[in-house]
């Protein structure tokens, strides 16, 4: 019975074409803001090399397994990303998961697909994490 178990948050966002360190930096900040209230699934914990044929299927399957294992997806929607978009669609459309994104641009500049499949889009990581703590951690009240 999972009544009192902490919810699990998957950290979805660009990795392959992210600037050096960006993929790790925001995830570390998210962990700092959420780890006391949630279990965190960070795809950066695996040491795969992008663009290597023998690991491509593994990368995708491990990421999809994380999406299946999470309760909520936290999405860094900082730029268009095929992998991130696929994870969002899979989480929301196929699995019915709650998807909370943060985006550093105005709503009118968001893809209609991301608007449709992200349950909530907020302007900053801090806002998104506060939203998760308020609505999903059981700590607010």
N, C-alpha and C positions, 0 to 999 in steps of 0.2 A: 504494500500500500504506500503510495507516494504523497499522501496528504501534507506532510510536513517537510518533504524533501525540497531542497533548493532547486529552482528552475535552472535550465541550462541555456546559455546564450552562445550562439555561433557568430564569430566575427568574420563577416563577409566583406570583401572589398578587393580592389585591384592589387595584384601581386606581380604578374608577368611584366607589365610595362610601367610599373611604379618607379619613381625616382629612387635612387639608392637610399635605403633606410626608411622611406615613407611607409611601406607596407608594415614594417615592424613598429614604427614610432606610434602610429595611431592605435595599434592594437595594444601596445604597452600602456598607453594612457587609458584605454577602455578597461583593461584589466585592473588598473589602479582604482578606477571609479566603481567597478562592478564586483570585484572578486569577493568582497565581504558579504555580498547578498546572493551571488549566483555562481554556479559552476560555469567555467569558460571553456569553449572549444575554439582553439586558435589554429588555423591551418598552417601557420608558420612554424609550428612545433615539429613538423616533418622536414626532412632535409632532402627534398627532391630538387633536381636541377631542371628548370623550364627548358623547353625546346629539345629535350632528349627523347628520342622515339620510344625507348624502352620504359620511360617513366610516365609518359603522357596519360595512358589509360589509368595508371595507378593514382596519379594526381587527381584526376576527375573523380574516380570512384571513392577515394578517401574523402574528398570534399563533399560528395553527395552523401556519404555515410554520416559525416558530421551534420549535414542538414537534416537527415532523418533522425539523428540522435538528439538534436536540440529541441527546446520548447519554443524559442524565439530566435529570430535572426536579427542581428544588428549590422546594418549595412553602411559602409562608407561609400556614398554615391558622389565621389569627388570628380568623376569623369566617366564617360562611357567605358564599359568593360564587358566584354562578351561573357567571361566566366561569372562575374558578379551578377549580370542580368540573368544568366541561366540559373544560378542559385536562387535568386529572388523568385523567378517564375516557378521553379520546382517547389520551393518552400511554400509559397502562397497558393498557387494554382493546384498543384498535385497533392500537397500534403495538408493544406489548410492551416498553415502556421502563421503566427503573427510576425510581421516583418516591419521593423522600425529602422528608418534610414536617416542619415544626416547628409545635407548637401550644402555646399558653400555658394549656392547661386539661387536666384529667385525661382519661384514655382513655375512661372511662364517659360523658363528655360529647361525644365525637367522633361524628359521623354514621357509621352503619354503612357508608354508601357510600364515605366517605373512608377508613375503616379497610380496606375491601375493596380499594380501588384505589391506595392509597399503599403502597408496598412497606415503608416504615419511617416511623414517626412518632416524633419525638424532642421533648423539652420546650423546647429553645432553638435559635436560629439557630446559635449557636456549636457546640452538640452536633451539629447537622445538617451543618455545614461540616466539622467534625472527622471525622465519619463518611465524608463524601465523600472527603476527603483520604486517610484510612486505606484505604478500599476501592477507590478508583477512580483516584487520581492517579499511581500508580506510584512515588510519592516515599517512601511508607512502606516500612519493611522492615528 
